[in-house]
Amino acid sequence: MLAANKPTDIPTNPGVYRFRDDQQKVIYVGKAKNLKNRLNSYFTGELIARTKTMVETAASVDWVVVRTETEALQLEYSWIKEFDPTFNVRFRDDKSYPYLAISTAEEFPRAFVYRGDRKKGIKYYGPFVQAWSIRDTLDHLLRVFPVRSCTAGVFRNAKSAGRPCLLAHIDRCSAPCVGKISEPDHRSLVDQFLSFMNGNHQGIIKDISTRMQEASERQDYEKASVLRDDLAALERVREKSAVVFTDSTDADLVAVFNDELQAAVQIFNVRGGRITGQRGFIMENAVESNTETLLTDALMHIYSKSDKSEIPLEILTNQKPDSLESLQQLLGEVRQANLDIRVPARGDKRALMDTVVTNAMQALASHKSKRSTDLIARTQALNEIQEALGLARAPLRIECIDVSHIQGTNVVASLVVFEDGLPAKKDYRHYIIENTRDDTSSIIEVVSRRFAKHQEVSGPYRPNLLVIDGGLPQVNAAAKALNASGIGSMRVIGLAKRMEEIWQPADKYPLVLPRNSEALFLLQRIRDEAHRFAITHHRNRRSKSMVDSELDEIPGLGPVKKKAILAKFGSLKKIKLATVEQLMEVDGIGLKQAQEIIDKLGQVTSAVPAFNATTGEIIDS
């Protein structure tokens, strides 16, 4: 256990600090504007569970004083890369995205598809989501800019044999290997290739169009037809990147969506007003992570090893990153230009940022879903829960209860069931709670109703573990209800959302599981599913209440007609979007009454849906 340093020993300067365990291994690296204030905060006040675990694991702490916060940010990132501390953010990128690469440092630069770590002397474009897409793009570009695309071995063999490869015969290579093009002329082709990829579409297309027109006027129709086909090839390349801005904006849009343990990052690259690349990765949250600190970590991870030409002058984010000024200065030094990192407030950029955030949300949900369906991970999670709680056997059936309300009104509760680590949705239940005093009385009522009959909880369907969304008061209430039902031997725990602590009845202190444990991930997923199910039921009840209230005000619209309208349209929003003709399709609704419905509800126009720039799918708003 780490002992607090004397406050007088710690400087007030900016700096970077390292926590070490009893083996002197670095387990956490952090930065601070004021080292004294930051380090003392670890020993005063209440710590979240993950931070508390880190402090209890640490045996010593040391620090280095720097001149500015920018230097602190740079040193922090260097130390994290050097020591790979257990409690810092960990990047999980299970994809190796393909890039279009140009080896600009070679005598005869080569264009090729590349995956893996970036290397010096190579210019990268992308990433592309699909490998076939980048190969198709390269094929179209080589028609117009026939630069070398062969490997070093193929190039040497062709040069020694004095015969070019097949690509030269089909006009996809200018054959520098056999001297058909000089090094300066080939370099000029490469420059045009790079210019087009950098977004200079209009200039190159205009130049080819002019040459095609001139060839046509000279009656050189063969040349004109070749240039026409070149234009078509470039247009197909342009069509692959969606137009998102009417101007020639060059920017990266970076969004982070996180929960308590993990975060998904999505990056959209926009060049010349078009989306030219997209990628994403998962981050394992650090000791004290929020969206702002995670964004700083993500931006350092994305750009710290980039060439200056790969960093745009404008980086848009969904939240203001931590240490914004220092981050701009540090990345600006790499870019060798003034850099603008900001949150778009309105317009097209705000709309596209909403799409990037939606992609990040979907990426995190997909990652968690894949992890939850992994048999080995589920088995490990159940075994870890068994060991942590001292259960006789792994909890093959876990039930979880969550209560939802708005300031104590319209109280509902949900019960979700997981068997073998997977949701058993057929056993989900909703509860409507009347005349409740608070959360604890609601918990008592739900548990009592769920376990009112002993036969319902015996045999193979008896839950091995009951989870309550809440802390010690809610857990004690659930235990009280179980005792009253005669099944006080059933294990019940609470998962407190703010600190992800596990509470057991009458305990003075919570149980804290490792933040990367499969057990905590599974319990969190079960708790979140119960919360989602309760909120959905709550919203449906409120929506139905609002629909009933508004439809009741329409003269002559009785229960039968109201039920028929709801059966056809499904929601109040869709009823408001309906036309007179669509309303008249409902049995019993005539022209006069259809017009009355529209007049009473107030017809609205349909909003323009957002789209997923990666898949092209419409996102239901």
Summary of the structure (lengths in Angstrom):
residues: 621
radius of gyration: 31.1
end to end distance: 50.1
largest distance: 98.9
contacts: 1923
relative contact order: 0.07
helix: 46%
strand: 19%
